[in-house]
């Protein structure tokens, strides 16, 4: 119950005003089965924790299977993606919007947000757009935990783009990004050192939407 309360606190905290999302690409020898061949979009909370969703794991599950009582769930046809090993029973939305959401959300790119707040999810489900992805569960790391994993050499870090995170076919995403990170013939997007991508939390501490 304590872990659940802590996780919910992360998602109900004030949204970060400046976008700070990056991609983590699992290296081929990453031992954790939860993240084997995973591409994870992550962002930071004001206390230095990290949350995100796995982009390349579509499932056979539908919204009505996870949340049958949600308005519009039966009519929402796209499959859910497996967002990560934390709170798999919770729906998380990744969506693009030209306007700031009315409820709490993390801004991961200039016009892209992550949220599990019903005040955001309900209108998104009622009028779904092409740039909406729903996830069952999410990924999370305690402060400094992810940095330690990167220091051990388990992840590549890359800049996120809106086109990539909403790609319809994710089947070859991991292989493509590993090739880019290694400097292969399709390496048009070079990896970026993690310490450059990690945000300055002091810059966000006083910000809210």
MIFI-823245 format. One line per field, with one value per residue: residue number from 1; z, y, x of N, C-alpha, C in turn. Coordinates in pm, whole numbers, always signed. Each point is the difference from the previous one (the first is absolute). Example, Ala and Ser with C-alpha at 12.3 -4.5 7.8 and 13.67 -1.06 7.14 Angstrom:
2
k <- c(1, 2)
nw <- c(+780, -72)
nv <- c(-569, +105)
nu <- c(+1319, -35)
caw <- c(+0, +6)
cav <- c(+119, +119)
cau <- c(-89, +82)
cw <- c(+0, +73)
cv <- c(+120, +109)
cu <- c(+90, -77)
This chain:
209
k <- c(1, 2, 3, 4, 5, 6, 7, 8, 9, 10, 11, 12, 13, 14, 15, 16, 17, 18, 19, 20, 21, 22, 23, 24, 25, 26, 27, 28, 29, 30, 31, 32, 33, 34, 35, 36, 37, 38, 39, 40, 41, 42, 43, 44, 45, 46, 47, 48, 49, 50, 51, 52, 53, 54, 55, 56, 57, 58, 59, 60, 61, 62, 63, 64, 65, 66, 67, 68, 69, 70, 71, 72, 73, 74, 75, 76, 77, 78, 79, 80, 81, 82, 83, 84, 85, 86, 87, 88, 89, 90, 91, 92, 93, 94, 95, 96, 97, 98, 99, 100, 101, 102, 103, 104, 105, 106, 107, 108, 109, 110, 111, 112, 113, 114, 115, 116, 117, 118, 119, 120, 121, 122, 123, 124, 125, 126, 127, 128, 129, 130, 131, 132, 133, 134, 135, 136, 137, 138, 139, 140, 141, 142, 143, 144, 145, 146, 147, 148, 149, 150, 151, 152, 153, 154, 155, 156, 157, 158, 159, 160, 161, 162, 163, 164, 165, 166, 167, 168, 169, 170, 171, 172, 173, 174, 175, 176, 177, 178, 179, 180, 181, 182, 183, 184, 185, 186, 187, 188, 189, 190, 191, 192, 193, 194, 195, 196, 197, 198, 199, 200, 201, 202, 203, 204, 205, 206, 207, 208, 209)
nw <- c(+0, +77, -70, +12, +126, +9, -68, +70, +104, -65, -29, +126, -4, +24, -118, -64, +13, +23, -128, +45, -101, +26, -93, +61, -57, +30, +61, -100, +87, -6, +129, +23, +18, +99, -28, -20, -82, +105, -45, +93, -4, +51, +117, +54, +127, +74, +51, -134, +25, -58, -91, -54, -131, -16, -102, +12, +89, -122, +54, +36, +107, +26, -19, -71, -30, -4, -70, +23, +114, -65, -2, -96, +107, -10, -24, +96, -129, +3, -19, +123, +38, +16, +96, +76, +91, +3, +96, -37, +110, -12, -51, -87, -23, -121, -1, -123, +37, -78, +86, +108, +50, +19, -1, +108, -47, -50, -20, -100, -86, -85, -73, +80, +50, +126, +12, +128, -11, +65, +57, -25, +62, +76, -15, +31, +88, +41, -23, -28, +8, -113, +73, +22, +107, +26, +125, +19, +106, +77, -33, +103, +34, +111, +75, -105, +8, -83, +61, +110, -53, -33, +121, +25, -89, +62, -19, -121, -9, -42, -85, +61, -94, -34, -115, +74, +99, -111, -29, -108, -78, +117, -92, -79, +92, +83, -99, -50, +123, +21, -124, +24, +118, -76, -64, -17, -114, +97, +36, -43, +107, +30, +78, +110, +55, +89, +42, -133, -13, +110, +39, +8, +106, +35, -132, +44, +107, -58, -100, -61, -56)
nv <- c(-120, -5, -108, -44, +39, -52, -107, -2, +19, -86, -69, +31, -3, +123, +23, -52, +128, -34, -33, -127, -42, -120, -61, -111, -48, -112, -15, -68, +33, +91, -30, +117, -108, +86, +12, -129, +53, +79, +82, +77, +65, +78, +40, +117, -41, +88, -122, -4, -44, -117, +45, -102, -22, -130, +48, -108, +4, -4, +0, -114, +64, +18, +125, -57, -69, +113, +78, -106, +68, +17, +125, -66, -78, -36, +130, -8, +1, +102, -86, -48, +85, -87, +86, -108, -36, +132, -43, -125, +20, +93, +84, +7, +128, -25, +133, +41, +123, +88, -43, +68, -122, -24, -129, -63, +36, -92, +109, -88, +61, +95, -97, -72, -73, -30, -80, -16, +132, -42, +116, -67, -118, +45, +127, -50, -79, +104, +69, -127, +33, +30, +108, -118, -33, -109, +5, -129, +81, +16, +67, -37, +104, -39, +110, +28, -73, +78, +110, -76, -30, +128, +32, -100, +87, +13, +133, +17, +123, +41, +99, +38, -53, +92, +7, -15, +81, +56, -58, -25, -30, -61, -90, +93, +65, -103, -89, +83, +20, -130, -20, +93, -55, -106, +98, -76, -63, -28, +34, +38, -75, +77, -98, +39, +46, -96, +36, +2, -118, -42, +35, +131, -79, +73, -21, -119, +18, +118, -91, +47, -81)
nu <- c(+82, +112, +40, -126, +0, +122, -41, -112, +80, +80, -110, -19, +133, +40, -54, +102, +31, +126, -12, +3, -75, +49, +72, -36, +109, -65, +115, +56, +92, -97, +29, -60, -75, -24, +131, -7, +91, +4, -94, +55, -114, +96, -48, +33, -16, -65, -28, +12, -124, -5, -86, -65, -3, -17, +69, +75, -99, -54, -119, -56, +36, -128, -35, -96, +112, +67, -82, -76, +16, +116, -47, -62, +24, -127, -4, +92, +32, +87, +100, +2, +93, +99, -39, -9, +90, -18, -83, +10, -71, +95, -90, +98, -16, +47, +0, -32, +33, -64, -93, +31, +18, -129, +36, +48, +119, +83, +71, -3, -81, +36, -54, +77, -101, +32, -106, -35, -14, -109, +33, +113, -5, -97, +39, +120, -58, -70, +112, +32, +127, +63, +22, -58, +68, -72, +42, +25, +0, +107, +108, +73, +76, +58, +13, +76, -111, -67, +46, -22, -119, -15, +45, -86, -49, -119, +14, -54, +45, -121, +3, -111, -77, -88, +69, +109, -36, -51, +115, -71, +104, -2, -32, +50, -72, +1, -14, -91, -48, +9, -44, -93, -26, +9, -67, -109, -30, -89, +122, -120, -31, +103, +53, -60, +112, -24, +123, +2, -62, +64, -123, +4, -15, +105, +18, -46, +75, +2, +4, -107, -93)
caw <- c(+0, +4, -134, -85, +34, -51, -146, -33, +31, -113, -114, +34, +30, -103, -123, -25, -105, -112, -41, +32, -33, -83, -28, +47, -86, +73, -70, -22, +113, +120, +59, +56, -102, -17, -95, -110, -131, +23, -26, +105, +7, +142, +43, +140, +93, +69, +105, -61, -44, -145, -42, -146, -59, -103, -126, -104, +46, -13, +57, -51, +93, -38, +113, +66, +84, +120, +66, -68, +41, -49, -112, -132, -5, -94, -137, -27, -68, -2, +113, +101, +4, +133, +32, +90, +106, +117, -3, -132, -7, -17, -138, -18, -135, -66, -101, -50, +12, -15, +123, +124, +55, +111, +123, +19, -103, -24, -137, -39, -117, +2, -8, +30, +144, +63, +111, +38, +65, -73, -64, -133, -75, -46, -130, -102, -42, -67, -134, -20, -115, -52, +89, +133, +29, +137, +57, +126, +85, -40, +51, +99, +69, +112, -27, -26, -39, -143, -29, +33, -106, -118, +30, -17, -142, -41, -88, -86, +16, -125, +2, -45, -97, -4, -107, +45, +112, -45, -117, +1, +2, +88, +1, -22, +61, +84, -84, -71, +88, +40, -114, +0, +115, -27, -112, -121, -122, +16, +121, -22, +131, +85, +142, +75, +136, +92, +90, -72, -12, +130, +23, +123, +74, +61, -98, -6, +134, +32, -116, -7, -123)
cav <- c(+120, +115, +16, +53, +141, +75, +7, +94, +135, +46, +36, +108, +121, +104, -32, +75, +95, -14, -141, -62, -141, -61, -142, -98, -119, -107, -66, -141, -87, +44, -126, +6, -41, +104, +100, -62, +56, +104, +142, +62, +146, +34, +139, +11, +73, +104, -55, -75, -132, -13, -77, -6, -111, -75, +36, -104, -124, -9, -122, -39, +55, +122, +84, -55, -111, +52, +98, -17, +99, +133, +45, -15, -106, -105, +50, +33, -120, -28, -81, +61, -38, -30, +115, -36, -94, +66, +26, -43, +14, +141, +50, +120, +53, +82, +69, +130, +103, +135, +73, -70, -74, +64, -71, -21, -78, +28, +44, -71, +73, +129, -15, -140, -14, -128, +23, -104, +70, -18, +124, +1, -122, -13, +67, -62, -124, +36, +51, -38, +56, -88, +6, -44, -138, -39, -101, -65, +8, +88, -31, +98, -15, +91, +96, -49, -140, -12, +46, -109, -100, +52, -6, -139, -31, -84, +74, +111, +114, +72, +101, -46, +82, -30, -97, -132, -56, -37, -86, -102, -132, +4, -133, +7, +122, -25, -32, +121, +95, -58, +22, +141, +26, -59, +68, -78, +76, +81, +79, +142, +58, -50, -1, +117, -39, +8, +114, +120, -4, +8, +139, +69, +1, +131, +86, -31, -19, +96, +17, -74, +38)
cau <- c(-82, +89, +57, -105, -18, +116, -11, -107, +47, +81, -83, -92, +78, -10, +71, +122, -30, +92, +7, +128, -6, +104, -15, +96, -1, +69, +110, -38, +29, -69, -47, -135, -98, -102, +46, +75, -31, -100, +24, -80, -6, +0, +5, +38, -84, +75, +85, +109, -43, -17, -116, -10, -74, +69, -66, -2, -62, -147, -57, -131, -99, -70, -39, -118, +44, +65, -86, -130, -98, +35, -83, +61, +101, -40, +14, +140, +46, +144, +46, +85, +141, +51, +83, +108, -37, -60, -144, -48, -145, -30, +9, +82, -13, +102, -81, +43, -104, +54, -30, +33, -113, -71, +36, +143, +68, +141, +31, +122, +47, -72, -146, -30, -19, -33, -93, -95, -110, -127, -39, +61, -27, -138, -22, +84, -65, -125, +34, +141, +72, +104, +115, -40, +37, -35, +88, -32, +117, +109, +133, +40, +126, +22, +107, +135, +2, +22, +135, +91, -11, +69, +143, +44, +3, -113, -90, +36, -91, -18, -105, -132, -72, -142, -25, +41, -75, -134, +10, -106, +61, +118, +62, +145, +52, +117, +115, +39, +66, +129, +89, +37, +87, +132, +63, -19, -29, -121, +23, -27, -23, +108, -29, +46, +37, -112, +12, -44, -146, -66, -35, +38, -125, -21, -66, -143, -55, -106, -86, -126, -67)
cw <- c(+0, -137, -96, +26, -55, -152, -42, +26, -113, -111, +30, +42, -113, -121, -16, -122, -122, -41, +28, -28, -85, -25, +67, -84, +70, -84, -9, +119, +129, +64, +47, -107, -22, -108, -112, -134, +9, -45, +94, -11, +147, +19, +149, +79, +76, +112, -56, -36, -152, -28, -153, -44, -109, -131, -92, +49, -8, +56, -70, +86, -55, +123, +77, +89, +134, +80, -62, +34, -50, -113, -132, -13, -105, -145, -38, -55, +4, +119, +102, -20, +145, +38, +88, +115, +120, -24, -137, -16, -25, -146, -1, -146, -39, -115, -39, +11, -19, +125, +122, +53, +118, +133, +2, -108, +0, -145, -40, -124, -7, -4, +25, +151, +38, +117, +30, +68, -80, -71, -136, -83, -56, -129, -112, -54, -75, -142, -29, -126, -44, +94, +146, +14, +145, +45, +126, +84, -53, +59, +98, +67, +115, -36, -6, -45, -149, -38, +29, -107, -126, +20, -16, -145, -50, -101, -95, +28, -128, +17, -56, -103, -2, -104, +47, +106, -37, -125, +9, +11, +83, -3, -18, +70, +78, -84, -72, +89, +54, -111, -7, +112, -23, -119, -131, -119, +9, +119, -26, +130, +96, +145, +68, +140, +99, +89, -67, -6, +133, +34, +129, +84, +66, -93, +4, +134, +29, -111, +14, -123, +18)
cv <- c(+126, +26, +59, +149, +85, +16, +99, +144, +56, +55, +110, +126, +100, -38, +90, +89, -18, -147, -58, -150, -44, -146, -78, -124, -107, -57, -150, -91, +46, -120, +0, -38, +103, +99, -58, +54, +109, +136, +74, +151, +38, +151, +0, +78, +100, -54, -85, -143, +2, -85, -1, -120, -65, +17, -118, -133, +6, -132, -34, +57, +127, +76, -59, -118, +50, +92, -4, +107, +141, +40, -12, -112, -106, +44, +33, -125, -26, -85, +85, -45, -32, +108, -31, -84, +61, +23, -34, +15, +143, +40, +130, +43, +79, +68, +133, +97, +137, +84, -81, -74, +73, -64, -27, -89, +37, +43, -65, +60, +129, -12, -144, -20, -146, +29, -126, +62, -18, +127, +21, -120, -5, +75, -58, -127, +29, +48, -31, +62, -99, -4, -17, -146, -27, -118, -60, -2, +95, -49, +109, -35, +100, +100, -68, -147, -17, +46, -109, -109, +45, -5, -142, -44, -85, +68, +90, +113, +81, +105, -60, +96, -43, -106, -142, -56, -36, -88, -114, -140, +8, -128, +4, +117, -26, -28, +124, +95, -53, +21, +145, +31, -54, +63, -77, +86, +85, +94, +149, +73, -58, -5, +122, -45, +29, +124, +132, +6, +13, +145, +55, +18, +134, +94, -19, +10, +94, +14, -84, +47, +120)
cu <- c(+87, +60, -103, -20, +114, -10, -107, +44, +84, -88, -100, +72, -16, +82, +121, -22, +90, +8, +137, +0, +118, -35, +111, -17, +82, +114, -31, +24, -66, -69, -145, -103, -111, +38, +86, -51, -107, +50, -94, +10, -11, +3, +26, -102, +87, +89, +113, -35, -21, -122, -5, -80, +84, -75, -27, -56, -152, -49, -131, -113, -62, -43, -117, +37, +55, -92, -139, -102, +32, -95, +76, +99, -35, +20, +144, +68, +150, +42, +75, +144, +37, +100, +119, -50, -70, -149, -61, -150, -44, +19, +79, -12, +124, -71, +62, -117, +64, -20, +41, -122, -61, +34, +150, +58, +147, +16, +133, +66, -83, -152, -43, +2, -23, -93, -79, -122, -129, -46, +63, -44, -142, -27, +84, -65, -129, +23, +146, +58, +107, +120, -43, +38, -34, +85, -61, +127, +105, +130, +41, +131, +7, +110, +136, +4, +30, +140, +103, -4, +73, +151, +54, -3, -114, -93, +78, -100, -2, -109, -130, -55, -145, -31, +33, -94, -144, +3, -101, +57, +128, +81, +152, +66, +129, +124, +52, +78, +133, +103, +46, +97, +141, +69, -10, -38, -125, +14, -19, -31, +102, -43, +60, +38, -111, +9, -34, -153, -72, -27, +59, -127, -27, -72, -151, -67, -117, -103, -126, -73, -92)
